[in-house]
Amino acid sequence: MSKYLLHAFLLLTPFLPFNHALTLPLHSGATCEKSLLQTASTAYLATQSTGNFTNLTPLLSPNFTYIENNKAIAHQSGILHKALKLDHNRTNYDLVQCATYTELVSASGPYVIGTQIFLDTTSGQIRSVDSIVTTTNAWLFNATKTLSYIRSESWPEIPVSKRDKREVIQAAGDAYMDMWSNATAHLAVPWGTPCVRLEGSAYTGKGQPDDSCTPGIPSNHNQKPNTRRRYVIDEAMGSVSIFCVWEHMMDAADSHEFRLEGGKLRFVHTMTECGGKVYCSGISL
């Protein structure tokens, strides 16, 4: 499919039923254009909304990998085959890594899900779908409360002249993630004011100009590091999505998303799944 036909197809996609959308293959030799990433994310949303995996099938690489809560599994066993009513979704695009990050909330599921999708820039096909899936008994989980807080926030695209470089955005996220194992890492976090943290369904914001993300940051810096980090960075959103193994929380599967505005941390969204252990019991931050 030429990029011009693909663009026309994308314009029509919102008006198509989910189970009929995105059944055309990507052309060979594709580069990482935003339209390719939009095609992949639309197919992903169609799949999760209907539980019908055939929405994704035409876009998958022969070596496609499905990862759920840090474990590679058969996609037939995963959340993608469960139809969910999606009350919220937001997708960020990384044109350098040819990847997307999508945040989903299904209050009735109940689920809060973060998904990173990576494409092969040669074929334009999806090489991996990597999801952090949280539900009842996950860390501070309450999908209805999470949804209400997300809806109160504003995440507009950042004007080109005010965008931070991807290296700056990633460094801010990494500094935050390092605080548990590095006593000085908090000094490198570009704390903003106001700044709001949504941790599961716990919210530090009160709608005040002095809202802060610092309450509750770790005081014990001798904990295990947060490893196996995977990144999706969107300069237009000032955002980095970081998936990792949260080692000091029983090797939990974890998603942290950070948004910077004007070089300062503005929003932090987290979700953490501890392998079915009730409320990640016994964990001390």
Secondary structure as a PSIPRED ss2 file (coil, helix, strand):
# PSIPRED VFORMAT (PSIPRED V4.0)

   1 M C   1.000  0.000  0.000
   2 S C   1.000  0.000  0.000
   3 K H   0.000  1.000  0.000
   4 Y H   0.000  1.000  0.000
   5 L H   0.000  1.000  0.000
   6 L H   0.000  1.000  0.000
   7 H H   0.000  1.000  0.000
   8 A H   0.000  1.000  0.000
   9 F H   0.000  1.000  0.000
  10 L H   0.000  1.000  0.000
  11 L H   0.000  1.000  0.000
  12 L H   0.000  1.000  0.000
  13 T H   0.000  1.000  0.000
  14 P H   0.000  1.000  0.000
  15 F H   0.000  1.000  0.000
  16 L C   1.000  0.000  0.000
  17 P C   1.000  0.000  0.000
  18 F H   0.000  1.000  0.000
  19 N H   0.000  1.000  0.000
  20 H H   0.000  1.000  0.000
  21 A C   1.000  0.000  0.000
  22 L C   1.000  0.000  0.000
  23 T C   1.000  0.000  0.000
  24 L C   1.000  0.000  0.000
  25 P C   1.000  0.000  0.000
  26 L C   1.000  0.000  0.000
  27 H C   1.000  0.000  0.000
  28 S C   1.000  0.000  0.000
  29 G C   1.000  0.000  0.000
  30 A C   1.000  0.000  0.000
  31 T C   1.000  0.000  0.000
  32 C C   1.000  0.000  0.000
  33 E C   1.000  0.000  0.000
  34 K H   0.000  1.000  0.000
  35 S H   0.000  1.000  0.000
  36 L H   0.000  1.000  0.000
  37 L H   0.000  1.000  0.000
  38 Q H   0.000  1.000  0.000
  39 T H   0.000  1.000  0.000
  40 A H   0.000  1.000  0.000
  41 S H   0.000  1.000  0.000
  42 T H   0.000  1.000  0.000
  43 A H   0.000  1.000  0.000
  44 Y H   0.000  1.000  0.000
  45 L H   0.000  1.000  0.000
  46 A H   0.000  1.000  0.000
  47 T H   0.000  1.000  0.000
  48 Q H   0.000  1.000  0.000
  49 S H   0.000  1.000  0.000
  50 T H   0.000  1.000  0.000
  51 G C   1.000  0.000  0.000
  52 N C   1.000  0.000  0.000
  53 F H   0.000  1.000  0.000
  54 T H   0.000  1.000  0.000
  55 N H   0.000  1.000  0.000
  56 L C   1.000  0.000  0.000
  57 T H   0.000  1.000  0.000
  58 P H   0.000  1.000  0.000
  59 L H   0.000  1.000  0.000
  60 L E   0.000  0.000  1.000
  61 S E   0.000  0.000  1.000
  62 P E   0.000  0.000  1.000
  63 N E   0.000  0.000  1.000
  64 F E   0.000  0.000  1.000
  65 T E   0.000  0.000  1.000
  66 Y E   0.000  0.000  1.000
  67 I E   0.000  0.000  1.000
  68 E E   0.000  0.000  1.000
  69 N C   1.000  0.000  0.000
  70 N C   1.000  0.000  0.000
  71 K E   0.000  0.000  1.000
  72 A E   0.000  0.000  1.000
  73 I C   1.000  0.000  0.000
  74 A C   1.000  0.000  0.000
  75 H H   0.000  1.000  0.000
  76 Q H   0.000  1.000  0.000
  77 S H   0.000  1.000  0.000
  78 G C   1.000  0.000  0.000
  79 I H   0.000  1.000  0.000
  80 L H   0.000  1.000  0.000
  81 H H   0.000  1.000  0.000
  82 K C   1.000  0.000  0.000
  83 A C   1.000  0.000  0.000
  84 L C   1.000  0.000  0.000
  85 K C   1.000  0.000  0.000
  86 L C   1.000  0.000  0.000
  87 D C   1.000  0.000  0.000
  88 H E   0.000  0.000  1.000
  89 N E   0.000  0.000  1.000
  90 R E   0.000  0.000  1.000
  91 T E   0.000  0.000  1.000
  92 N E   0.000  0.000  1.000
  93 Y E   0.000  0.000  1.000
  94 D E   0.000  0.000  1.000
  95 L C   1.000  0.000  0.000
  96 V C   1.000  0.000  0.000
  97 Q C   1.000  0.000  0.000
  98 C C   1.000  0.000  0.000
  99 A E   0.000  0.000  1.000
 100 T E   0.000  0.000  1.000
 101 Y E   0.000  0.000  1.000
 102 T E   0.000  0.000  1.000
 103 E E   0.000  0.000  1.000
 104 L E   0.000  0.000  1.000
 105 V E   0.000  0.000  1.000
 106 S E   0.000  0.000  1.000
 107 A C   1.000  0.000  0.000
 108 S C   1.000  0.000  0.000
 109 G C   1.000  0.000  0.000
 110 P C   1.000  0.000  0.000
 111 Y E   0.000  0.000  1.000
 112 V E   0.000  0.000  1.000
 113 I E   0.000  0.000  1.000
 114 G E   0.000  0.000  1.000
 115 T E   0.000  0.000  1.000
 116 Q E   0.000  0.000  1.000
 117 I E   0.000  0.000  1.000
 118 F E   0.000  0.000  1.000
 119 L E   0.000  0.000  1.000
 120 D C   1.000  0.000  0.000
 121 T C   1.000  0.000  0.000
 122 T C   1.000  0.000  0.000
 123 S C   1.000  0.000  0.000
 124 G C   1.000  0.000  0.000
 125 Q C   1.000  0.000  0.000
 126 I E   0.000  0.000  1.000
 127 R E   0.000  0.000  1.000
 128 S E   0.000  0.000  1.000
 129 V E   0.000  0.000  1.000
 130 D E   0.000  0.000  1.000
 131 S E   0.000  0.000  1.000
 132 I E   0.000  0.000  1.000
 133 V E   0.000  0.000  1.000
 134 T E   0.000  0.000  1.000
 135 T C   1.000  0.000  0.000
 136 T C   1.000  0.000  0.000
 137 N C   1.000  0.000  0.000
 138 A C   1.000  0.000  0.000
 139 W C   1.000  0.000  0.000
 140 L C   1.000  0.000  0.000
 141 F C   1.000  0.000  0.000
 142 N C   1.000  0.000  0.000
 143 A H   0.000  1.000  0.000
 144 T H   0.000  1.000  0.000
 145 K H   0.000  1.000  0.000
 146 T H   0.000  1.000  0.000
 147 L H   0.000  1.000  0.000
 148 S H   0.000  1.000  0.000
 149 Y H   0.000  1.000  0.000
 150 I H   0.000  1.000  0.000
 151 R H   0.000  1.000  0.000
 152 S C   1.000  0.000  0.000
 153 E C   1.000  0.000  0.000
 154 S C   1.000  0.000  0.000
 155 W C   1.000  0.000  0.000
 156 P C   1.000  0.000  0.000
 157 E C   1.000  0.000  0.000
 158 I C   1.000  0.000  0.000
 159 P C   1.000  0.000  0.000
 160 V H   0.000  1.000  0.000
 161 S H   0.000  1.000  0.000
 162 K H   0.000  1.000  0.000
 163 R C   1.000  0.000  0.000
 164 D C   1.000  0.000  0.000
 165 K C   1.000  0.000  0.000
 166 R H   0.000  1.000  0.000
 167 E H   0.000  1.000  0.000
 168 V H   0.000  1.000  0.000
 169 I H   0.000  1.000  0.000
 170 Q H   0.000  1.000  0.000
 171 A H   0.000  1.000  0.000
 172 A H   0.000  1.000  0.000
 173 G H   0.000  1.000  0.000
 174 D H   0.000  1.000  0.000
 175 A H   0.000  1.000  0.000
 176 Y H   0.000  1.000  0.000
 177 M H   0.000  1.000  0.000
 178 D H   0.000  1.000  0.000
 179 M H   0.000  1.000  0.000
 180 W H   0.000  1.000  0.000
 181 S C   1.000  0.000  0.000
 182 N C   1.000  0.000  0.000
 183 A C   1.000  0.000  0.000
 184 T C   1.000  0.000  0.000
 185 A H   0.000  1.000  0.000
 186 H H   0.000  1.000  0.000
 187 L H   0.000  1.000  0.000
 188 A H   0.000  1.000  0.000
 189 V C   1.000  0.000  0.000
 190 P C   1.000  0.000  0.000
 191 W E   0.000  0.000  1.000
 192 G E   0.000  0.000  1.000
 193 T E   0.000  0.000  1.000
 194 P E   0.000  0.000  1.000
 195 C E   0.000  0.000  1.000
 196 V E   0.000  0.000  1.000
 197 R E   0.000  0.000  1.000
 198 L E   0.000  0.000  1.000
 199 E E   0.000  0.000  1.000
 200 G C   1.000  0.000  0.000
 201 S C   1.000  0.000  0.000
 202 A E   0.000  0.000  1.000
 203 Y E   0.000  0.000  1.000
 204 T C   1.000  0.000  0.000
 205 G C   1.000  0.000  0.000
 206 K C   1.000  0.000  0.000
 207 G C   1.000  0.000  0.000
 208 Q C   1.000  0.000  0.000
 209 P C   1.000  0.000  0.000
 210 D C   1.000  0.000  0.000
 211 D C   1.000  0.000  0.000
 212 S C   1.000  0.000  0.000
 213 C C   1.000  0.000  0.000
 214 T C   1.000  0.000  0.000
 215 P C   1.000  0.000  0.000
 216 G C   1.000  0.000  0.000
 217 I C   1.000  0.000  0.000
 218 P C   1.000  0.000  0.000
 219 S C   1.000  0.000  0.000
 220 N C   1.000  0.000  0.000
 221 H C   1.000  0.000  0.000
 222 N C   1.000  0.000  0.000
 223 Q C   1.000  0.000  0.000
 224 K C   1.000  0.000  0.000
 225 P C   1.000  0.000  0.000
 226 N E   0.000  0.000  1.000
 227 T E   0.000  0.000  1.000
 228 R E   0.000  0.000  1.000
 229 R E   0.000  0.000  1.000
 230 R E   0.000  0.000  1.000
 231 Y E   0.000  0.000  1.000
 232 V E   0.000  0.000  1.000
 233 I E   0.000  0.000  1.000
 234 D E   0.000  0.000  1.000
 235 E C   1.000  0.000  0.000
 236 A C   1.000  0.000  0.000
 237 M C   1.000  0.000  0.000
 238 G C   1.000  0.000  0.000
 239 S E   0.000  0.000  1.000
 240 V E   0.000  0.000  1.000
 241 S E   0.000  0.000  1.000
 242 I E   0.000  0.000  1.000
 243 F E   0.000  0.000  1.000
 244 C E   0.000  0.000  1.000
 245 V E   0.000  0.000  1.000
 246 W E   0.000  0.000  1.000
 247 E H   0.000  1.000  0.000
 248 H H   0.000  1.000  0.000
 249 M H   0.000  1.000  0.000
 250 M C   1.000  0.000  0.000
 251 D C   1.000  0.000  0.000
 252 A E   0.000  0.000  1.000
 253 A E   0.000  0.000  1.000
 254 D E   0.000  0.000  1.000
 255 S E   0.000  0.000  1.000
 256 H E   0.000  0.000  1.000
 257 E E   0.000  0.000  1.000
 258 F E   0.000  0.000  1.000
 259 R E   0.000  0.000  1.000
 260 L E   0.000  0.000  1.000
 261 E E   0.000  0.000  1.000
 262 G C   1.000  0.000  0.000
 263 G C   1.000  0.000  0.000
 264 K E   0.000  0.000  1.000
 265 L E   0.000  0.000  1.000
 266 R E   0.000  0.000  1.000
 267 F E   0.000  0.000  1.000
 268 V E   0.000  0.000  1.000
 269 H E   0.000  0.000  1.000
 270 T E   0.000  0.000  1.000
 271 M E   0.000  0.000  1.000
 272 T E   0.000  0.000  1.000
 273 E E   0.000  0.000  1.000
 274 C C   1.000  0.000  0.000
 275 G C   1.000  0.000  0.000
 276 G C   1.000  0.000  0.000
 277 K C   1.000  0.000  0.000
 278 V H   0.000  1.000  0.000
 279 Y H   0.000  1.000  0.000
 280 C H   0.000  1.000  0.000
 281 S C   1.000  0.000  0.000
 282 G C   1.000  0.000  0.000
 283 I C   1.000  0.000  0.000
 284 S C   1.000  0.000  0.000
 285 L C   1.000  0.000  0.000
